[in-house]
Amino acid sequence: MKKKVLLMGASGSGKTSMRSLIFSNNPASLTARLGATIDVEQNHVRFLGDLILNLWDCGGQDSFMDSYLSTQRSTIFQQVGVMIYVFDVESREMNKDLEYYRDCLDGLRQFSPDAAVFLLIHKMDLVREPRQTTFERKRKELQDASGDGSISVFGTSIYDESLYKAWSNIVHTLIPNAAILSRHLTTFAEACSATEVILFERTTFLVIATSSAKSGSNPAAPHSPGIDDMDRDKDMHQLPPTRYERTSELIKAFKHACSRVREEFQSLELEFYDFTAVLDEMTRNTYVMVVVHDPTIETAAIKINIRMARNKFEELQGDSLIS
């Protein structure tokens, strides 16, 4: 199954760098070597096994943009699953960028009206004033330029986890029945007495699905805690909101470090005073991370549960792509 993904934006906005970081496993430090994209670079990226992303990286020079909107209009904008438009947060030609964006949005609505639209306000690491203030101002500007169309806006940088958050949300829209995977991950988490279970795509380590935490559940809490104990346990197990994308970023960096010493990454076990995390292969295309706060559960038991669940998740993954 193929899904066409358009990657568009002005020249120098950072499109090719983020593509290299996400799909080619290159660290941010090496992206400065990349040259400008000439016309359209097509790449077929195998994602989640049988799902192939037909990624169109469109050069952002004015002459190319004019061609996309005229002679190549139908070729560029037909059969698109997702359009990702990248804006440089410090662009000095924002009016021109917005004009090209509106024209691209018109082309998309003409030939692929059901395509999802993601707008990335990129290079947020360069912002000097409070980032959230800048992001909110830019987001409102983009929402106004988009009219009544449905869009998703993210602030991103290649130097932190924000890029993984945006791209995980993007690919999530391309996976049919991802909710079914999440439901079964929740069942698996309950069987393991896990606080949380996260499923990652093997190559990119983007998040595919996560378990749903049970309301008020606390696997490590004692049976009859006092009020102070309950408050302390609640704070102890408060999971940070950026944990998924941060994990993606760290594991990709660790995989790159392994490759530099000619070692292959296989699995990871982390044991701390308050929780245990096991990262292991779930299917031939995915990795799973199981986070447990119950100190009585051994890592060996977690790995056995993962091994026993593999066949079921291979089946579910195939069904989700066929549907």
Stockholm file with secondary structure:
# STOCKHOLM 1.0

chainA/1-323         MKKKVLLMGASGSGKTSMRSLIFSNNPASLTARLGATIDVEQNHVRFLGDLILNLWDCGGQDSFMDSYLSTQRSTIFQQVGVMIYVFDVESREMNKDLEYYRDCLDGLRQFSPDAAVFLLIHKMDLVREPRQTTFERKRKELQDASGDGSISVFGTSIYDESLYKAWSNIVHTLIPNAAILSRHLTTFAEACSATEVILFERTTFLVIATSSAKSGSNPAAPHSPGIDDMDRDKDMHQLPPTRYERTSELIKAFKHACSRVREEFQSLELEFYDFTAVLDEMTRNTYVMVVVHDPTIETAAIKINIRMARNKFEELQGDSLIS
#=GR chainA/1-323 SS CEEEEEEEESTTSSHHHHHHHHHSCCCGGGGGGCCCCCSEEEEEEEETTTEEEEEEEECCSHHHHHHHTTTTHHHHHTTCSEEEEEEETTCSCHHHHHHHHHHHHHHHHHHCTTCEEEEEEECGGGCCSCHHHHHHHHHHHHHHHHTTSCCEEEECCTTSTHHHHHHHHHHHTTSTTHHHHHHHHHHHHHHHTCSEEEEEETTTCCEEEECCCCTTCCTTSCSSCCHHHHHHHHHHTCCCTTHHHHHHHHHHHHHHHHHHTTCCCCCEEEECSSCEEEEEEEETTEEEEEEECCTTSCHHHHHHHHHHHHHHHHHHHHHHHHC
#=GC SS_cons         CEEEEEEEESTTSSHHHHHHHHHSCCCGGGGGGCCCCCSEEEEEEEETTTEEEEEEEECCSHHHHHHHTTTTHHHHHTTCSEEEEEEETTCSCHHHHHHHHHHHHHHHHHHCTTCEEEEEEECGGGCCSCHHHHHHHHHHHHHHHHTTSCCEEEECCTTSTHHHHHHHHHHHTTSTTHHHHHHHHHHHHHHHTCSEEEEEETTTCCEEEECCCCTTCCTTSCSSCCHHHHHHHHHHTCCCTTHHHHHHHHHHHHHHHHHHTTCCCCCEEEECSSCEEEEEEEETTEEEEEEECCTTSCHHHHHHHHHHHHHHHHHHHHHHHHC
//
